[in-house]
């Protein structure tokens, strides 16, 4: 072993980001290697919390402090690692196995980028557009909670998973909610349109006012709150405006270092980027060119990457992974189909109101490749997961 290789082995594994991805990699790596030095860099206070809780904590009357399970000091102790808070990583120097943090160099043996994503922004006219809120972390949630004080109504831009969860949560907490989306139905990327219509009716009966098939042209300040002008000229007035139109992977740090970026930071199936000893996962990464933003894919990727970092190169393999939409007014579970398929919908599969069951079948083999369940039909989840797993195993054996 050369002296350079020996020195490199003594350098820490550096993880940039202390969200679910960063902390899970650290936890899994520590299980495998009790001695490897680890440094985690956080741009905020490094608290560990469940990010999915941000969109359904209001009805439970939880503030930001209540959502944080552990602070940075507790996480450092649990992980036997160094957690540095409020750190700004300025650049990566892959050829030198070094990063610059607040003007100071930091060497690494392996570098993990778990930098997350930023809220997507729309170009909207009006003097209130710059005051549209988004919730992407604990600090955002705290600001949102403060903005709600003394308010009665909220307009939400985006009827995807996060927008619908917030709408349900806000209604349950007593707010009047308007939900606006240019798509033809809520959860359009997850639910077939007919199933989306069942979901929409259920939330509508709980008080959510939908403006589906409509975009927002302008947001203007009015005497108390905001006036949203939709693209058909209709006006919606609300005390607070919340944007929930998706996330954009944070890729600038990698891109500036010459690391390949495609949708997110591009990695292979081992979470390896185009730079030696630099890995990426979570909301910032495009694993084999595909961003996997949900909790289960991040957990599976983190476990595999931890094994790779410990010297056991492990390919990320994903099982069938359901997406759970936390909307008690109309609970939903989806497995997004891979490949071309045909949806077969049975809206009356369960003898209850606001229930829908749809299964997507492969166009050629006829095997199930996905499903969407709303309301009482979510009881079918376990059986359908078994069917999908069996179908996938049969296809792999051919």
Phi, psi and omega in degrees: 000131179289161178296326179295317178294321179296317178296321182295323180295336179277347180284154183285160162281124181252127179245120180264107182121132180237038171274198180303316183296309183296312181292326180291319175302314181299315181297315181291324178293321179295328176298326184270334185216108183281347189250337186302129178289139180227138172234126175251133182249125181242136177278350177241213185273002174075012179294145176264129180207165178270109182300322178301340179290341184299329185266005177214035182257344184295314182296335178272003178059039179262129174267181185299320181295324180290335181280338181280118181284318182217146174273178185298322181296318179294320178295319178300319180292316179300320187268354188049051184220168176263126177246113181258122184262159178052047181253137178248114176277119187269324180196159176249135176242082188301322182295338181254003185050054186212147170235159175254124182237113182049043176085355182248142179282146175222120180274155179219154170272316174227145180238128178247123177262112177231055191277353175077209185212161178253152176299137176290140182247138175264150172273106184233135178283170174109153184280000176252001185297326182282358179253010175291131182268159170219157181235109183233351178201182184298320180296319176298317181298320178298317178296321179296315178301318180294321180295331182285344183302124179078005181260161181236341186220149181224133171256130181247128176266114179111116179253039171276198185301309184292317179300317180291322177296316177298318181300313179298315183295317180294319177299316180296332179274000174100010180267149171278130187236131170248127183244121190240132179203137180286346180289167184280349179200159177292155180053042188297333179277352183243322186251140168302154188302319182293324176289322176299326179294322177296315178299315180299317181296321181296314179290327178298321180288343175271357175118353178286128178262115184269140170235077185273145183077020182229137173258171179254122180272323184206150173233118183239148174288141171233181187309315177226096178104220189220150174245117179262125176261118180279168186288354174257008179091349180294149179246139175235129180250135180211155178282328182223144176241127181241130176261131178219057187256018175112180185235155176242118181306139176279106186239354188301318182300315179291314182300317180296337179269003180084011178279138186295131178238131179211103191071296171234196174290115188287131175230165171271192184286356177254013181067017180275132175275185179285352178259139181299134177064021175241127184237162178212148176200169179087203186296340181275347192254150172245095182289115186051039176087003183235126175286132180241087193274354186270169187297310185300314177300322179296318180296316179295318179296320181297319180294317179294317181296322178301319178295319178298315180296332181275003178101008178242081184310121187228122177288140176285121177240126182259129170281186171293123188238107179286147172257124182257124177262119187271076178233090185307331178294334179203075181302144183218146176225133184225139162246112183290124183292142173263126180090180183280137180206175180237128179279133173243117192248132176234089183291343182250027184292336176233139186279059177219159178289147175060044176239139178210143180227124178225136178237134179262128181248140179301138185299328185258312184276337183079359180286149178292136180232001178183167176205163176220123184234135179230141176068224183298338180294344178297344176297341180277359187306306186300315181296319180290324176299321177296319179298315181295319179296318179295319179296320180294320179294320179294320180294322180292331182281344182287000000 
